Amino acid sequence: MPKTPSTKNYAAVLPLPGPAWAGSLMGISLLSSLLKTHGFPFAADAFFTLACIVAVVIIGGWLIYRSPRFKTEVMPAWAMLSMGLIALGSASTSVLGDNYWEFMFFCWASGTIIGLVAYSLYTSALLRGTAGTPSFTWGLPLVTPMVASTSAAQLHDHYGSTPLLWISFALFLSTLAVAPLVFARVYFYYFSPHGPRIPLMATPTSWIPLGMVGQSTAAAQLIGDAFTSTTTTRIAIIYGFVMGIISIPLGAIAHFLFYKAVVKGATYSPTWWASTFPVGTLSLGAHFLAQSTELALFDYFSLYLLALMLFHVIVSTIAGTIAVTKRIVEKLNLQSSNDSSKFMHIEVSQLNRKNNK
């Protein structure tokens, strides 16, 4: 009787260093920004340093291995790299101060270009029906403009550039026009009465829709404030309240699916990082909503979400370290075994030659 593969084989599904790991860059970068925002500067410095190291490993890894290629079917991975770069740029000004606005602009411009290409290619694939089985990762390229929108609004606030504000608004609408429909399609696919169960390995991706909820709330507050109109500010606040209500059932689903999968021993993969950035965007959105409404309650909620995000980052980091270490050990053992086999083969060949003589 064939053995069922163990769900605790942590080294089972680890891609090469590259964009597939960019969820970690997204999460760690945003975490450093939020830690600084909420008054934890030393922790913010530590995580920002870690984010920079992760960025170097991801970019360097892709330059070495060129995996994945820039193809339509893997645009979700490239979308994560896009958002990771934007988040790193935003973190640089939050953590290190005003001397890094040029770096933030560079990261925003680079990330936005990659993100818009990913958005265009993947939206086209979705419309053609060539994106495969419904998955929450469908939303990654579609949410990218919203992340870029938030940073564009922050750049407008610093530089006072009106075009940046309109770019921010256009990016906001780009996500809002497509992402909600796609996420609704995925929810219906998995949670309709006769729908299939979401695969255990895919359960961490159930956090992704919350990324749109939180990020759009943050972007709406910044854009509403930037237009310096009482009407736009009120619309932004109402939008934030609506998104807050929507986040309750979506958050409950993500909590249930993710923690259940972890308890069951779900195999580690980079998808675990999907539990970090979306939670961080909710924290960011709640913080900006607190500023818009002048209600401290939202900032307390933002702090709670920051703590939850920190927990998810720690869990993902520890599990990832175990997985990567195990993979390295397995490769070293395999290499050692191959070397031993070659050595024994050489000895046997030499012995046979002597006997023949």
Secondary structure, 3 states (H helix, E strand, C coil): CCCCCCCCCCCCCCCCCCHHHHHHHHHHHHHHHHHHHCCCHHHHHHHHHHHHHHHHHHHHHHHHHCCCCCCHHHHHHHHHHHHHHHHHHHHHHHHHCHHHHHHHHHHHHHHHHHHHHHHHHHHHHHHHCCCCCCCHHHHHHHHHHHHHHHHHHHHHHHHCCHHHHHHHHHHHHHHHHHHHHHHHHHHHHHHCCCCCCCCHHHHHHHHHHHHHHHHHHHHHHHHHHHCCCHHHHHHHHHHHHHHHHHHHHHHHHHHHHHHHHHHCCCCCCHHHHHHCHHHHHHHHHHHHHHHHHCCHHHHHHHHHHHHHHHHHHHHHHHHHHHHHHHHHHHHHHHHHHHHHHHHHHHHHHHHHHHHHC
